[in-house]
Amino acid sequence: MPTVSFRFDAQLVSVRREVCPHARWDKVQRVWTMTPVEAQAFLDAGHAALYRGRTTGRIAVDNERWLVGFVQGAPMRQA
């Protein structure tokens, strides 16, 4: 099961609630646990929401960091 984390952002929280209502919060690791399909859907929907809002954010899926939102070339992996 992929783990997903992101800094608090009201738009991403709203997207997570809509797209992945069955995701589980892991208090110890401070990550969301989702199915692979949910994780991809969250990444895509999070990118679209931030793009519409003309903001950027970072989402980590299994420690792989993604830059999403209103930035050239997004969504893109970061080293």
N, C-alpha and C positions, 0 to 999 in steps of 0.2 A: 504494500500500500504506500503510495507516494505521500510525502509530508510536504506541506506548503506553509510558508511563512511570509509575512510582509509587515512593514511598519504600519501603525494605525493610520488609516485613511478612511474617512467616512464613506467615500465612494466605493472603495474596495470592500469594506464591511457590508455595504448594501448589496453589492454584486455577489459576494460570497453567500449571503443569505438567500438570494434569489436563485443562483445557479447551482449551488451545492448545499441544499438544506439538510442533507444527511451526513455532512462532514462532521467528524468528531474532534473536539479540542483535547489535546494532550497537555495537561497542566505542567507536568515535569519538564518536557522538552519545549513547551510553549510553541507548538506547531499544530496545524490542522492536518488530520489524516483523511485522505480522500481516495476514491478509486482513480485509476489512471485516466479514465474518461472525464471524470469530474475535474481533475487537476488541469487537464488540457482545456476544458470548457471554461474554467475559472480564469486561466491565463488569457484566453482569447477574449472573454467578456470583460475582464479587467482592463486589458489593452484598449478595447473599444470605448469603455466608459471614460478612461483617463484621456483618451484622444479627443473625445467630444468635449470634455471639460478643459482641454488645452493644458493639461498638467502631465507630469511624469511620475513614475514610481518604480519601485523594484520589488519583484516577487521571486522568492526562492522556492524551487521545486526540487526536492531531494538534494539540497545544497548546490543546485545549479541555479545561478542568479540570472534573472532576465530583467532588462530595462524595457519598460512598457510605457505607452502613452504618447504624448505629443512631442516626439523627437524623431529626427530623420533616421530611417532604417529600423525603427521599432516594429515589432518586438525583436530584440536581439539579445543573444547570450553575452554575458560579461565574464571576463577572466577572473 
